[in-house]
Each structure stands twice: as structure tokens, then as C-alpha cells.
């Protein structure tokens, strides 16, 4: 994983917050993926202006926690495999 490259939601997906389900979802032509709170918070940071390291820093501050790097990296490994995220060109 390139920890300094900027991350963005893959343009084949649309990330949005669903009030009725009280969670973030990823919409795509074939359906929808309901994200748990942690995954939603991480994906919401993938706006094309932040790198992995910046996302970790932002979420550690937001939730007043430390050592989130390994958990966030594990999520991104899965997200890249599922093609939910990509690096900004």
C-alpha cells in the first residue's frame, strides 16, 4: 500500500449516508453494500484529498484513539481487493 498517495472512492461506486439505515452505503449498478460504522468513517475520508497517513491521523483525532493504523490498513486491503477505493491519478 502506498501510504502517501491520495485515496478516492472508485468512480464505479457512490458513497452516501442512508438516514433510514443510519449508516454509510456504497451504491453501484448491481446493488448496494451497507458499511459498518468504522468502514463508513474510513470511506468517508476517501475524497481524493487525503493519503492513508492523513486518514489515520484524522480518524485518531476524531475518535480520540491511537494505534488505528493496522486496523485501517486491514480495511484498505479489503477495500482495494473489492475495488471500492483507488489512488488519485
Phi and psi restraints in degrees (range 20) as a CNS / XPLOR table:
assign (resid 1 and name C) (resid 2 and name N)
       (resid 2 and name CA) (resid 2 and name C) 1.0 -88.5 20.0 2
assign (resid 2 and name N) (resid 2 and name CA)
       (resid 2 and name C) (resid 3 and name N) 1.0 104.6 20.0 2
assign (resid 2 and name C) (resid 3 and name N)
       (resid 3 and name CA) (resid 3 and name C) 1.0 -78.5 20.0 2
assign (resid 3 and name N) (resid 3 and name CA)
       (resid 3 and name C) (resid 4 and name N) 1.0 -8.3 20.0 2
assign (resid 3 and name C) (resid 4 and name N)
       (resid 4 and name CA) (resid 4 and name C) 1.0 -107.0 20.0 2
assign (resid 4 and name N) (resid 4 and name CA)
       (resid 4 and name C) (resid 5 and name N) 1.0 -9.6 20.0 2
assign (resid 4 and name C) (resid 5 and name N)
       (resid 5 and name CA) (resid 5 and name C) 1.0 -77.5 20.0 2
assign (resid 5 and name N) (resid 5 and name CA)
       (resid 5 and name C) (resid 6 and name N) 1.0 147.6 20.0 2
assign (resid 5 and name C) (resid 6 and name N)
       (resid 6 and name CA) (resid 6 and name C) 1.0 -75.4 20.0 2
assign (resid 6 and name N) (resid 6 and name CA)
       (resid 6 and name C) (resid 7 and name N) 1.0 141.9 20.0 2
assign (resid 6 and name C) (resid 7 and name N)
       (resid 7 and name CA) (resid 7 and name C) 1.0 -111.8 20.0 2
assign (resid 7 and name N) (resid 7 and name CA)
       (resid 7 and name C) (resid 8 and name N) 1.0 145.2 20.0 2
assign (resid 7 and name C) (resid 8 and name N)
       (resid 8 and name CA) (resid 8 and name C) 1.0 -145.0 20.0 2
assign (resid 8 and name N) (resid 8 and name CA)
       (resid 8 and name C) (resid 9 and name N) 1.0 152.2 20.0 2
assign (resid 8 and name C) (resid 9 and name N)
       (resid 9 and name CA) (resid 9 and name C) 1.0 -65.9 20.0 2
assign (resid 9 and name N) (resid 9 and name CA)
       (resid 9 and name C) (resid 10 and name N) 1.0 133.0 20.0 2
assign (resid 9 and name C) (resid 10 and name N)
       (resid 10 and name CA) (resid 10 and name C) 1.0 -54.1 20.0 2
assign (resid 10 and name N) (resid 10 and name CA)
       (resid 10 and name C) (resid 11 and name N) 1.0 137.0 20.0 2
assign (resid 10 and name C) (resid 11 and name N)
       (resid 11 and name CA) (resid 11 and name C) 1.0 -69.5 20.0 2
assign (resid 11 and name N) (resid 11 and name CA)
       (resid 11 and name C) (resid 12 and name N) 1.0 -3.7 20.0 2
assign (resid 11 and name C) (resid 12 and name N)
       (resid 12 and name CA) (resid 12 and name C) 1.0 -83.5 20.0 2
assign (resid 12 and name N) (resid 12 and name CA)
       (resid 12 and name C) (resid 13 and name N) 1.0 -5.7 20.0 2
assign (resid 12 and name C) (resid 13 and name N)
       (resid 13 and name CA) (resid 13 and name C) 1.0 -123.1 20.0 2
assign (resid 13 and name N) (resid 13 and name CA)
       (resid 13 and name C) (resid 14 and name N) 1.0 155.0 20.0 2
assign (resid 13 and name C) (resid 14 and name N)
       (resid 14 and name CA) (resid 14 and name C) 1.0 -124.7 20.0 2
assign (resid 14 and name N) (resid 14 and name CA)
       (resid 14 and name C) (resid 15 and name N) 1.0 122.5 20.0 2
assign (resid 14 and name C) (resid 15 and name N)
       (resid 15 and name CA) (resid 15 and name C) 1.0 -92.1 20.0 2
assign (resid 15 and name N) (resid 15 and name CA)
       (resid 15 and name C) (resid 16 and name N) 1.0 129.0 20.0 2
assign (resid 15 and name C) (resid 16 and name N)
       (resid 16 and name CA) (resid 16 and name C) 1.0 -151.1 20.0 2
assign (resid 16 and name N) (resid 16 and name CA)
       (resid 16 and name C) (resid 17 and name N) 1.0 157.3 20.0 2
assign (resid 16 and name C) (resid 17 and name N)
       (resid 17 and name CA) (resid 17 and name C) 1.0 -91.8 20.0 2
assign (resid 17 and name N) (resid 17 and name CA)
       (resid 17 and name C) (resid 18 and name N) 1.0 127.0 20.0 2
assign (resid 17 and name C) (resid 18 and name N)
       (resid 18 and name CA) (resid 18 and name C) 1.0 -101.1 20.0 2
assign (resid 18 and name N) (resid 18 and name CA)
       (resid 18 and name C) (resid 19 and name N) 1.0 109.3 20.0 2
assign (resid 18 and name C) (resid 19 and name N)
       (resid 19 and name CA) (resid 19 and name C) 1.0 -61.1 20.0 2
assign (resid 19 and name N) (resid 19 and name CA)
       (resid 19 and name C) (resid 20 and name N) 1.0 -40.5 20.0 2
assign (resid 19 and name C) (resid 20 and name N)
       (resid 20 and name CA) (resid 20 and name C) 1.0 -61.5 20.0 2
assign (resid 20 and name N) (resid 20 and name CA)
       (resid 20 and name C) (resid 21 and name N) 1.0 -34.2 20.0 2
assign (resid 20 and name C) (resid 21 and name N)
       (resid 21 and name CA) (resid 21 and name C) 1.0 -99.3 20.0 2
assign (resid 21 and name N) (resid 21 and name CA)
       (resid 21 and name C) (resid 22 and name N) 1.0 -7.0 20.0 2
assign (resid 21 and name C) (resid 22 and name N)
       (resid 22 and name CA) (resid 22 and name C) 1.0 55.1 20.0 2
assign (resid 22 and name N) (resid 22 and name CA)
       (resid 22 and name C) (resid 23 and name N) 1.0 44.8 20.0 2
assign (resid 22 and name C) (resid 23 and name N)
       (resid 23 and name CA) (resid 23 and name C) 1.0 -159.9 20.0 2
assign (resid 23 and name N) (resid 23 and name CA)
       (resid 23 and name C) (resid 24 and name N) 1.0 165.8 20.0 2
assign (resid 23 and name C) (resid 24 and name N)
       (resid 24 and name CA) (resid 24 and name C) 1.0 -80.2 20.0 2
assign (resid 24 and name N) (resid 24 and name CA)
       (resid 24 and name C) (resid 25 and name N) 1.0 146.9 20.0 2
assign (resid 24 and name C) (resid 25 and name N)
       (resid 25 and name CA) (resid 25 and name C) 1.0 -133.7 20.0 2
assign (resid 25 and name N) (resid 25 and name CA)
       (resid 25 and name C) (resid 26 and name N) 1.0 153.6 20.0 2
assign (resid 25 and name C) (resid 26 and name N)
       (resid 26 and name CA) (resid 26 and name C) 1.0 -107.0 20.0 2
assign (resid 26 and name N) (resid 26 and name CA)
       (resid 26 and name C) (resid 27 and name N) 1.0 119.3 20.0 2
assign (resid 26 and name C) (resid 27 and name N)
       (resid 27 and name CA) (resid 27 and name C) 1.0 -98.2 20.0 2
assign (resid 27 and name N) (resid 27 and name CA)
       (resid 27 and name C) (resid 28 and name N) 1.0 142.3 20.0 2
assign (resid 27 and name C) (resid 28 and name N)
       (resid 28 and name CA) (resid 28 and name C) 1.0 -149.9 20.0 2
assign (resid 28 and name N) (resid 28 and name CA)
       (resid 28 and name C) (resid 29 and name N) 1.0 165.0 20.0 2
assign (resid 28 and name C) (resid 29 and name N)
       (resid 29 and name CA) (resid 29 and name C) 1.0 -53.0 20.0 2
assign (resid 29 and name N) (resid 29 and name CA)
       (resid 29 and name C) (resid 30 and name N) 1.0 -34.4 20.0 2
assign (resid 29 and name C) (resid 30 and name N)
       (resid 30 and name CA) (resid 30 and name C) 1.0 -88.1 20.0 2
assign (resid 30 and name N) (resid 30 and name CA)
       (resid 30 and name C) (resid 31 and name N) 1.0 -6.8 20.0 2
assign (resid 30 and name C) (resid 31 and name N)
       (resid 31 and name CA) (resid 31 and name C) 1.0 163.1 20.0 2
assign (resid 31 and name N) (resid 31 and name CA)
       (resid 31 and name C) (resid 32 and name N) 1.0 -145.1 20.0 2
assign (resid 31 and name C) (resid 32 and name N)
       (resid 32 and name CA) (resid 32 and name C) 1.0 -149.1 20.0 2
assign (resid 32 and name N) (resid 32 and name CA)
       (resid 32 and name C) (resid 33 and name N) 1.0 144.7 20.0 2
assign (resid 32 and name C) (resid 33 and name N)
       (resid 33 and name CA) (resid 33 and name C) 1.0 -115.7 20.0 2
assign (resid 33 and name N) (resid 33 and name CA)
       (resid 33 and name C) (resid 34 and name N) 1.0 120.7 20.0 2
assign (resid 33 and name C) (resid 34 and name N)
       (resid 34 and name CA) (resid 34 and name C) 1.0 -86.3 20.0 2
assign (resid 34 and name N) (resid 34 and name CA)
       (resid 34 and name C) (resid 35 and name N) 1.0 124.6 20.0 2
assign (resid 34 and name C) (resid 35 and name N)
       (resid 35 and name CA) (resid 35 and name C) 1.0 -98.4 20.0 2
assign (resid 35 and name N) (resid 35 and name CA)
       (resid 35 and name C) (resid 36 and name N) 1.0 142.9 20.0 2
assign (resid 35 and name C) (resid 36 and name N)
       (resid 36 and name CA) (resid 36 and name C) 1.0 -72.2 20.0 2
assign (resid 36 and name N) (resid 36 and name CA)
       (resid 36 and name C) (resid 37 and name N) 1.0 173.2 20.0 2
assign (resid 36 and name C) (resid 37 and name N)
       (resid 37 and name CA) (resid 37 and name C) 1.0 -58.7 20.0 2
assign (resid 37 and name N) (resid 37 and name CA)
       (resid 37 and name C) (resid 38 and name N) 1.0 -45.9 20.0 2
assign (resid 37 and name C) (resid 38 and name N)
       (resid 38 and name CA) (resid 38 and name C) 1.0 -62.4 20.0 2
assign (resid 38 and name N) (resid 38 and name CA)
       (resid 38 and name C) (resid 39 and name N) 1.0 -47.9 20.0 2
assign (resid 38 and name C) (resid 39 and name N)
       (resid 39 and name CA) (resid 39 and name C) 1.0 -62.3 20.0 2
assign (resid 39 and name N) (resid 39 and name CA)
       (resid 39 and name C) (resid 40 and name N) 1.0 -41.2 20.0 2
assign (resid 39 and name C) (resid 40 and name N)
       (resid 40 and name CA) (resid 40 and name C) 1.0 -62.1 20.0 2
assign (resid 40 and name N) (resid 40 and name CA)
       (resid 40 and name C) (resid 41 and name N) 1.0 -42.7 20.0 2
assign (resid 40 and name C) (resid 41 and name N)
       (resid 41 and name CA) (resid 41 and name C) 1.0 -63.7 20.0 2
assign (resid 41 and name N) (resid 41 and name CA)
       (resid 41 and name C) (resid 42 and name N) 1.0 -40.9 20.0 2
assign (resid 41 and name C) (resid 42 and name N)
       (resid 42 and name CA) (resid 42 and name C) 1.0 -66.5 20.0 2
assign (resid 42 and name N) (resid 42 and name CA)
       (resid 42 and name C) (resid 43 and name N) 1.0 -50.0 20.0 2
assign (resid 42 and name C) (resid 43 and name N)
       (resid 43 and name CA) (resid 43 and name C) 1.0 -61.9 20.0 2
assign (resid 43 and name N) (resid 43 and name CA)
       (resid 43 and name C) (resid 44 and name N) 1.0 -34.1 20.0 2
assign (resid 43 and name C) (resid 44 and name N)
       (resid 44 and name CA) (resid 44 and name C) 1.0 -64.6 20.0 2
assign (resid 44 and name N) (resid 44 and name CA)
       (resid 44 and name C) (resid 45 and name N) 1.0 -21.7 20.0 2
assign (resid 44 and name C) (resid 45 and name N)
       (resid 45 and name CA) (resid 45 and name C) 1.0 -82.1 20.0 2
assign (resid 45 and name N) (resid 45 and name CA)
       (resid 45 and name C) (resid 46 and name N) 1.0 -14.4 20.0 2
assign (resid 45 and name C) (resid 46 and name N)
       (resid 46 and name CA) (resid 46 and name C) 1.0 -83.4 20.0 2
assign (resid 46 and name N) (resid 46 and name CA)
       (resid 46 and name C) (resid 47 and name N) 1.0 72.8 20.0 2
assign (resid 46 and name C) (resid 47 and name N)
       (resid 47 and name CA) (resid 47 and name C) 1.0 -108.8 20.0 2
assign (resid 47 and name N) (resid 47 and name CA)
       (resid 47 and name C) (resid 48 and name N) 1.0 10.1 20.0 2
assign (resid 47 and name C) (resid 48 and name N)
       (resid 48 and name CA) (resid 48 and name C) 1.0 86.4 20.0 2
assign (resid 48 and name N) (resid 48 and name CA)
       (resid 48 and name C) (resid 49 and name N) 1.0 0.9 20.0 2
assign (resid 48 and name C) (resid 49 and name N)
       (resid 49 and name CA) (resid 49 and name C) 1.0 -115.7 20.0 2
assign (resid 49 and name N) (resid 49 and name CA)
       (resid 49 and name C) (resid 50 and name N) 1.0 -3.3 20.0 2
assign (resid 49 and name C) (resid 50 and name N)
       (resid 50 and name CA) (resid 50 and name C) 1.0 -127.5 20.0 2
assign (resid 50 and name N) (resid 50 and name CA)
       (resid 50 and name C) (resid 51 and name N) 1.0 143.7 20.0 2
assign (resid 50 and name C) (resid 51 and name N)
       (resid 51 and name CA) (resid 51 and name C) 1.0 -90.9 20.0 2
assign (resid 51 and name N) (resid 51 and name CA)
       (resid 51 and name C) (resid 52 and name N) 1.0 173.2 20.0 2
assign (resid 51 and name C) (resid 52 and name N)
       (resid 52 and name CA) (resid 52 and name C) 1.0 -52.8 20.0 2
assign (resid 52 and name N) (resid 52 and name CA)
       (resid 52 and name C) (resid 53 and name N) 1.0 -50.2 20.0 2
assign (resid 52 and name C) (resid 53 and name N)
       (resid 53 and name CA) (resid 53 and name C) 1.0 -60.6 20.0 2
assign (resid 53 and name N) (resid 53 and name CA)
       (resid 53 and name C) (resid 54 and name N) 1.0 -39.2 20.0 2
assign (resid 53 and name C) (resid 54 and name N)
       (resid 54 and name CA) (resid 54 and name C) 1.0 -68.9 20.0 2
assign (resid 54 and name N) (resid 54 and name CA)
       (resid 54 and name C) (resid 55 and name N) 1.0 -36.3 20.0 2
assign (resid 54 and name C) (resid 55 and name N)
       (resid 55 and name CA) (resid 55 and name C) 1.0 -65.3 20.0 2
assign (resid 55 and name N) (resid 55 and name CA)
       (resid 55 and name C) (resid 56 and name N) 1.0 -44.5 20.0 2
assign (resid 55 and name C) (resid 56 and name N)
       (resid 56 and name CA) (resid 56 and name C) 1.0 -58.7 20.0 2
assign (resid 56 and name N) (resid 56 and name CA)
       (resid 56 and name C) (resid 57 and name N) 1.0 -48.0 20.0 2
assign (resid 56 and name C) (resid 57 and name N)
       (resid 57 and name CA) (resid 57 and name C) 1.0 -60.2 20.0 2
assign (resid 57 and name N) (resid 57 and name CA)
       (resid 57 and name C) (resid 58 and name N) 1.0 -44.6 20.0 2
assign (resid 57 and name C) (resid 58 and name N)
       (resid 58 and name CA) (resid 58 and name C) 1.0 -60.9 20.0 2
assign (resid 58 and name N) (resid 58 and name CA)
       (resid 58 and name C) (resid 59 and name N) 1.0 -46.9 20.0 2
assign (resid 58 and name C) (resid 59 and name N)
       (resid 59 and name CA) (resid 59 and name C) 1.0 -72.1 20.0 2
assign (resid 59 and name N) (resid 59 and name CA)
       (resid 59 and name C) (resid 60 and name N) 1.0 -34.4 20.0 2
assign (resid 59 and name C) (resid 60 and name N)
       (resid 60 and name CA) (resid 60 and name C) 1.0 -63.9 20.0 2
assign (resid 60 and name N) (resid 60 and name CA)
       (resid 60 and name C) (resid 61 and name N) 1.0 -38.7 20.0 2
assign (resid 60 and name C) (resid 61 and name N)
       (resid 61 and name CA) (resid 61 and name C) 1.0 -69.0 20.0 2
assign (resid 61 and name N) (resid 61 and name CA)
       (resid 61 and name C) (resid 62 and name N) 1.0 -46.7 20.0 2
assign (resid 61 and name C) (resid 62 and name N)
       (resid 62 and name CA) (resid 62 and name C) 1.0 -58.7 20.0 2
assign (resid 62 and name N) (resid 62 and name CA)
       (resid 62 and name C) (resid 63 and name N) 1.0 -43.0 20.0 2
assign (resid 62 and name C) (resid 63 and name N)
       (resid 63 and name CA) (resid 63 and name C) 1.0 -101.4 20.0 2
assign (resid 63 and name N) (resid 63 and name CA)
       (resid 63 and name C) (resid 64 and name N) 1.0 7.4 20.0 2
assign (resid 63 and name C) (resid 64 and name N)
       (resid 64 and name CA) (resid 64 and name C) 1.0 49.4 20.0 2
assign (resid 64 and name N) (resid 64 and name CA)
       (resid 64 and name C) (resid 65 and name N) 1.0 51.0 20.0 2
assign (resid 64 and name C) (resid 65 and name N)
       (resid 65 and name CA) (resid 65 and name C) 1.0 -130.8 20.0 2
assign (resid 65 and name N) (resid 65 and name CA)
       (resid 65 and name C) (resid 66 and name N) 1.0 163.5 20.0 2
assign (resid 65 and name C) (resid 66 and name N)
       (resid 66 and name CA) (resid 66 and name C) 1.0 -129.2 20.0 2
assign (resid 66 and name N) (resid 66 and name CA)
       (resid 66 and name C) (resid 67 and name N) 1.0 170.1 20.0 2
assign (resid 66 and name C) (resid 67 and name N)
       (resid 67 and name CA) (resid 67 and name C) 1.0 61.3 20.0 2
assign (resid 67 and name N) (resid 67 and name CA)
       (resid 67 and name C) (resid 68 and name N) 1.0 38.0 20.0 2
assign (resid 67 and name C) (resid 68 and name N)
       (resid 68 and name CA) (resid 68 and name C) 1.0 -87.5 20.0 2
assign (resid 68 and name N) (resid 68 and name CA)
       (resid 68 and name C) (resid 69 and name N) 1.0 -7.2 20.0 2
assign (resid 68 and name C) (resid 69 and name N)
       (resid 69 and name CA) (resid 69 and name C) 1.0 -54.9 20.0 2
assign (resid 69 and name N) (resid 69 and name CA)
       (resid 69 and name C) (resid 70 and name N) 1.0 -46.9 20.0 2
assign (resid 69 and name C) (resid 70 and name N)
       (resid 70 and name CA) (resid 70 and name C) 1.0 -65.1 20.0 2
assign (resid 70 and name N) (resid 70 and name CA)
       (resid 70 and name C) (resid 71 and name N) 1.0 -42.0 20.0 2
assign (resid 70 and name C) (resid 71 and name N)
       (resid 71 and name CA) (resid 71 and name C) 1.0 -66.7 20.0 2
assign (resid 71 and name N) (resid 71 and name CA)
       (resid 71 and name C) (resid 72 and name N) 1.0 -41.4 20.0 2
assign (resid 71 and name C) (resid 72 and name N)
       (resid 72 and name CA) (resid 72 and name C) 1.0 -68.6 20.0 2
assign (resid 72 and name N) (resid 72 and name CA)
       (resid 72 and name C) (resid 73 and name N) 1.0 -39.0 20.0 2
assign (resid 72 and name C) (resid 73 and name N)
       (resid 73 and name CA) (resid 73 and name C) 1.0 -63.4 20.0 2
assign (resid 73 and name N) (resid 73 and name CA)
       (resid 73 and name C) (resid 74 and name N) 1.0 -40.9 20.0 2
assign (resid 73 and name C) (resid 74 and name N)
       (resid 74 and name CA) (resid 74 and name C) 1.0 -60.8 20.0 2
assign (resid 74 and name N) (resid 74 and name CA)
       (resid 74 and name C) (resid 75 and name N) 1.0 -42.1 20.0 2
assign (resid 74 and name C) (resid 75 and name N)
       (resid 75 and name CA) (resid 75 and name C) 1.0 -61.7 20.0 2
assign (resid 75 and name N) (resid 75 and name CA)
       (resid 75 and name C) (resid 76 and name N) 1.0 -46.5 20.0 2
assign (resid 75 and name C) (resid 76 and name N)
       (resid 76 and name CA) (resid 76 and name C) 1.0 -64.2 20.0 2
assign (resid 76 and name N) (resid 76 and name CA)
       (resid 76 and name C) (resid 77 and name N) 1.0 -34.3 20.0 2
assign (resid 76 and name C) (resid 77 and name N)
       (resid 77 and name CA) (resid 77 and name C) 1.0 -57.9 20.0 2
assign (resid 77 and name N) (resid 77 and name CA)
       (resid 77 and name C) (resid 78 and name N) 1.0 -44.4 20.0 2
assign (resid 77 and name C) (resid 78 and name N)
       (resid 78 and name CA) (resid 78 and name C) 1.0 -67.5 20.0 2
assign (resid 78 and name N) (resid 78 and name CA)
       (resid 78 and name C) (resid 79 and name N) 1.0 -43.3 20.0 2
assign (resid 78 and name C) (resid 79 and name N)
       (resid 79 and name CA) (resid 79 and name C) 1.0 -63.9 20.0 2
assign (resid 79 and name N) (resid 79 and name CA)
       (resid 79 and name C) (resid 80 and name N) 1.0 -38.5 20.0 2
assign (resid 79 and name C) (resid 80 and name N)
       (resid 80 and name CA) (resid 80 and name C) 1.0 -68.0 20.0 2
assign (resid 80 and name N) (resid 80 and name CA)
       (resid 80 and name C) (resid 81 and name N) 1.0 -40.4 20.0 2
assign (resid 80 and name C) (resid 81 and name N)
       (resid 81 and name CA) (resid 81 and name C) 1.0 -60.8 20.0 2
assign (resid 81 and name N) (resid 81 and name CA)
       (resid 81 and name C) (resid 82 and name N) 1.0 -38.4 20.0 2
assign (resid 81 and name C) (resid 82 and name N)
       (resid 82 and name CA) (resid 82 and name C) 1.0 -86.2 20.0 2
assign (resid 82 and name N) (resid 82 and name CA)
       (resid 82 and name C) (resid 83 and name N) 1.0 -0.7 20.0 2
assign (resid 82 and name C) (resid 83 and name N)
       (resid 83 and name CA) (resid 83 and name C) 1.0 64.2 20.0 2
assign (resid 83 and name N) (resid 83 and name CA)
       (resid 83 and name C) (resid 84 and name N) 1.0 29.8 20.0 2
assign (resid 83 and name C) (resid 84 and name N)
       (resid 84 and name CA) (resid 84 and name C) 1.0 -76.3 20.0 2
assign (resid 84 and name N) (resid 84 and name CA)
       (resid 84 and name C) (resid 85 and name N) 1.0 -30.6 20.0 2
assign (resid 84 and name C) (resid 85 and name N)
       (resid 85 and name CA) (resid 85 and name C) 1.0 -127.2 20.0 2
assign (resid 85 and name N) (resid 85 and name CA)
       (resid 85 and name C) (resid 86 and name N) 1.0 161.6 20.0 2
assign (resid 85 and name C) (resid 86 and name N)
       (resid 86 and name CA) (resid 86 and name C) 1.0 -151.9 20.0 2
assign (resid 86 and name N) (resid 86 and name CA)
       (resid 86 and name C) (resid 87 and name N) 1.0 167.0 20.0 2
assign (resid 86 and name C) (resid 87 and name N)
       (resid 87 and name CA) (resid 87 and name C) 1.0 -83.2 20.0 2
assign (resid 87 and name N) (resid 87 and name CA)
       (resid 87 and name C) (resid 88 and name N) 1.0 148.6 20.0 2
assign (resid 87 and name C) (resid 88 and name N)
       (resid 88 and name CA) (resid 88 and name C) 1.0 -69.6 20.0 2
assign (resid 88 and name N) (resid 88 and name CA)
       (resid 88 and name C) (resid 89 and name N) 1.0 133.8 20.0 2
